[in-house]
Amino acid sequence: MLKGAIHIHSTYSDGEFTLGELRQILMEAGCRFACMTDHAEFFDDEKLEAYRSECESLSDDRFRFIAGLEYTCDGRMHVLGLGSTSLAGTTDPQQVIRHIQDQAGLSVIAHPMDSMFDWIETFDTLPHGIETWNSKYDGRYAPRPRTFQLLARLQKRKPEMCAFYGIDLHWKKQFRGLFNIVRTSELETERILLALSSGNYFATKGDLELSSRGELSESLMSRFEKAHSRSDRLRRFAKAAKKVTSGAGLAPPAVVKTHLRKIF
């Protein structure tokens, strides 16, 4: 089995880590692979070629970068293209999903806002999966149970859809303890993507294990609901405080920003 991280940003878009730095810190965490998802709007063809080339040059028999993109779509919806490295030329999410799938990449709707759920359920073209826990957007303590419930409803139409668990790593002081364990010993892009697309993996955070199907027991669902509610209240308070200080022309102290990034 191979441990890895999904939904990672580098200095090729708006991340603070270079690819070389990411390789080092992820290997120190026991990872063997990383699915990169730098923002598509930062790229042109020349920069994409440099991105693909560096991901490949930093990959070996100890660690593999899988180059991919995160596409910004209509309504601020984001779609991850794991293994997809060409620009879509559209912001329609269903066309983006088809574009990713045409490249043999994996399409994942990233950190969907609650307000998007009804819209997603109208899609004729469904992705490979939903990012049911994004430890930057949802917080490190618990995901939103409603996102798992959305996935369960979509699985009635497309049973092979999976739950994805992403760090959404941008900042050097950000929490990065949510990992994926794929059931393969072959450190090749095609094998890792195949394991992810077929649901042959599970996620870990500390002692917690979460299935690729996104199935939660009632007790775990209740635990997540309570933990996420507490975390969300803190997040809303932090945002309100930031708005007040910004309105007064004040910037929050760097130590406060660092602490919040570790939390979220």
N, C-alpha and C positions, 0 to 999 in steps of 0.2 A: 504493500500500500504506500501511497505517496501523499505527504502533507503539503498543502499549498494555500495560496491566498487569491481571492477573486475581487475584482473591482479596485484596481490600483492606478493611481495617477503619478506621473513623473514630471520633471521639468520640461518635457516636451509639450505639456499643456499647463495646467495650473497647480501642479504638485511641487513640493519643496525638495523632494529627493531626486537625485540623478538616478539613472538606471543602475549604475555601479553601486551607489549607496543602497539602493533597494535590494540588490542581490545580497549585499553583506548583511543587512539587518534581518532580512527574511531567512537567510540561511542560519543566522544565529538563533532564530526562533524555531529551527527545525524544518523549515520549508524546503521542498524540492522544486516547486514551480510557482509561478505567479501569472495570472491572467491580467495583462495590462489593458486598461480601458481609458487611454487619454482622450480628451475631448476632440471630436472630429473637426470642429470649427477652427482649431488651431493649426490645421494642416493644409498644405498644398501637395502636389504630387512629389516634388523634390524632398520636402520634409518627411513625407510618408516613407519614401525610400530610405532615408537616413534612419528613421525610427525602426523600420523592419530590420535593417542591416545591423543596428546596434543591439537590438533584442537578440538577434541570431548570434552575433559575435560574443555576447556575454553568456551564451548558453553552452553547456557542456554536459558531461556525464554525472555532474553533481547537482546542477540546477538548470531549469529551463524557463525562459521567458516566452510566453505566448502573446504575441502582439495582437492588440484589438483596439476598438474604438468605442467611445460613448457618444451616441448621436442625440442631439437636442431636437426635439420634434414640436409640433404644434401644441399649444396649451401647456408648455413647459414640461411635457412628458419627455423622459429620457429612456433610451433603449440601448442596452449594452450589446455590442457585437463581439462576443468572445471568438477570437480567431479571424475577425473581419477587419481588413485594413484598406478598404477603398471607400472613397467618399460616396454618399448615397445620392446627392443631387436632388433631394427632396426632404421636406420636413413632415410629410404625412407619416404617422407612426406605422400604419399597416404596410405602406410601401417600403419603409425602412426595414421592417421585419422581413419582408420578402427579399429585399436586397441582401440582407445578412444571410438568409437561408440559401440564396442563390450562390453564395460564396462558400457554402459548406461551413459557415460559422454558426454559433449558437446565439439566438436572440433572447434577451432577457429584459423585461420591463423593470427598470430600476426604481427603487424606493417610490412606488406610486403613491401620490397624495390621495387621501380619502375621497376627495372630490372627483377623482378620476375613475373610481371603481365602476360606476354605472356606465360610463363611456367605454371602458375596456370590455365590459361584458357585451357590448354591441359589435365588437370587432368580428369580421368574417375571417380574417387572418390572425391566428393566435400565435404567440411566441413559443419558444421552447420552455420558458418558465417565467416566474415572477420572483423578484428579489424580496423574499419574505422577511429577511432581517438585514438591514443596512445599519451597521453599528455607528455610522456617522449621523445618518438621518434619524434613526429610531433611538439611538443612544446605546451605550454599552451594556446596560442592565437587562433590557428585555425588548423584544420586538413588539409590533402591534398585532395582537391576535386577529384583528379584522383583516389583515393582509393574508393570513393563512386561510381565513374563511373565504376570501375572494378566490384564492387558488383552488380551493375545494369545489367551488361552484364552476370554475372554468374547466376543471378536470372532468366534469360530467360531459362536456363537449369534446375535450381532448385529453383522454386519460393519461397520456404519457407526459403531460406537463409536469415540471419539477419545481421544487422550492430551492432558491439560490440564496446564499449567505455571503454578503460582501462587506468588506471593510470600508470601501470608498475612501481609501487612504489619500490624503492630501498633505497633511502637516507633519512636521517632525515630532511634535509633542502629542500627536493624536493617539488614542487608544487603538491598538492593533492586535487584539487577541481572539478574533473570530476566524477560524480556519476551516478548510475543507479537506477531507481525507478521501482520495479516490482509490478504488479497489483495482489497481494495476501496479505492476512493478516496472513497467516500461516507460522510461522518461522521454517520451516522444510526444510532440504536439498532437498528432492524430490520435494516439492512444488515450491521452488525457482528455481531449475533447469528446472522444467516444464514450469514455466512462461518465463524463458529466452529462452528455446528451441522453444516455440510457438510464440515468439515475443511479449509477453504480458508485455511489459515494455517500458520505454523511458529513455533517458539520460538527465542530467541537468548539466549545468555549469553556475553558476550565474543565470541570468534570461533566459538563452537560453535553449530551449528544443529540443531534437533531437529524431527522431522516430527510432524504432527498424528496420524499413524497409530501413532506410538510404536515405529516399527521401529528397532532398534539393530543395528549390525554386531557381530560377535563381538569385534572388538578394542575397540570402544567399550564393550561390555557388560563386558569384563574390566577396562577402565580405570575404569569407574564402580564396579565391585565393590571394587577395591582402594582407591579414594579414599574411598568411603563407609565402608568398614571402619575406615580411619584416623580419619575424622571421628566415627564412632560411638563409637570407643574414647575419644576426647577428651570427647564428650558424656557418656558414662557416668561418666567420672572427675569431670567438673564436677558432675554430679548427686550423686555420692557425697560429694564435698567439701562441697556445699551442705547435705546431710543432716547431716553431722558438725558443721558450724559452727552450723546451726540448733538442733541438739540441745544444743549448748553455750551457746545463747543469744546467739550472735554473728551478725551480718549481714555478708555478703561486701561488701568495699569497692565503692563505686559504680564506680570505674574498672575493676574486674574484671567487673562485670555489663555495663558498656558494651562492653568488649572481646568478651565472649562473645556478646552480641547482634549484633555486627558479624560474628562467625564464623558464627553460626547464623541 
